[in-house]
Amino acid sequence: MSSESPARRQRPYGASQGRPRGRYMRRKVCSFCVEKITRIDYKDVARLRRLVTDRGKILKSRATGTCFRHQRAATRAIKRARHLALLPFVAD
């Protein structure tokens, strides 16, 4: 028998250490770039609602997949829509 205890045995090269790893998430693409939208209108509430949580928080670009330029424009549009009461500041 081997002199090593079962807990101290080395794993073969490439064996998993902890949780199993799946495939990597595919990078999301900016929906504004795909649709070739140059200006994000604050009056387009349906499009802006996709970028806001049900609590009223603006989602991060990592979660929505928007690029830096469109995320900045969307944030400005959401804030304008909030001031004009088209979007809520907070959830009810």
C-alpha positions in Angstrom: 0.0 0.0 0.0 1.0 3.6 -0.4 2.4 5.5 2.5 0.3 8.6 1.7 -3.1 9.2 3.3 -6.0 9.4 0.9 -6.5 13.1 1.7 -2.8 13.9 0.7 -2.8 12.1 -2.7 -2.1 14.4 -5.5 -4.6 14.8 -8.3 -3.6 14.1 -11.8 -2.7 17.1 -14.0 -5.9 18.9 -15.1 -8.3 17.4 -12.6 -10.7 19.8 -11.1 -9.9 21.3 -7.6 -13.3 22.5 -6.5 -16.5 23.3 -8.3 -16.9 22.1 -11.9 -16.3 24.7 -14.5 -18.6 25.2 -17.4 -18.2 27.1 -20.5 -17.4 30.8 -20.4 -20.3 33.2 -20.9 -20.4 34.7 -24.3 -19.8 38.4 -24.4 -23.1 40.3 -24.8 -23.3 42.8 -27.7 -24.6 46.3 -27.5 -28.2 46.3 -28.7 -27.9 49.9 -29.7 -24.9 49.2 -31.9 -26.6 46.2 -33.5 -29.6 48.3 -34.4 -27.4 51.2 -35.4 -29.1 53.6 -33.1 -27.0 56.8 -32.8 -29.2 58.8 -30.4 -31.0 57.4 -27.4 -34.2 59.3 -26.9 -35.5 59.9 -23.3 -39.0 59.6 -24.6 -38.5 56.0 -25.7 -39.6 54.6 -22.4 -40.0 51.0 -23.6 -36.3 50.8 -24.6 -35.1 52.6 -21.4 -37.1 50.2 -19.1 -34.9 47.3 -20.3 -31.9 49.2 -18.7 -33.6 49.7 -15.3 -34.3 47.2 -12.6 -37.8 46.8 -11.2 -36.6 48.8 -8.2 -35.6 51.7 -10.5 -31.8 51.3 -10.5 -29.9 51.7 -13.7 -28.3 48.3 -14.7 -24.6 48.1 -15.2 -23.3 47.8 -18.8 -21.8 44.4 -17.8 -25.4 43.1 -17.1 -27.0 44.7 -20.2 -24.2 44.3 -22.6 -24.2 48.0 -23.8 -21.0 49.6 -24.8 -19.5 52.5 -23.0 -20.8 55.2 -25.3 -24.3 54.0 -25.3 -24.3 53.3 -21.5 -23.4 56.9 -20.9 -26.1 58.1 -23.3 -28.7 55.7 -21.8 -27.9 56.9 -18.3 -28.5 60.5 -19.3 -31.7 59.6 -21.0 -32.9 57.7 -18.0 -32.2 60.6 -15.7 -34.0 63.0 -18.0 -37.0 60.6 -18.2 -37.1 60.4 -14.4 -37.2 64.2 -14.1 -40.1 64.4 -16.5 -41.9 61.6 -14.6 -41.7 59.2 -17.5 -39.8 56.7 -15.4 -40.0 56.3 -11.6 -37.1 57.2 -9.4 -37.9 54.2 -7.1 -40.4 51.3 -7.2 -43.7 51.6 -5.4 
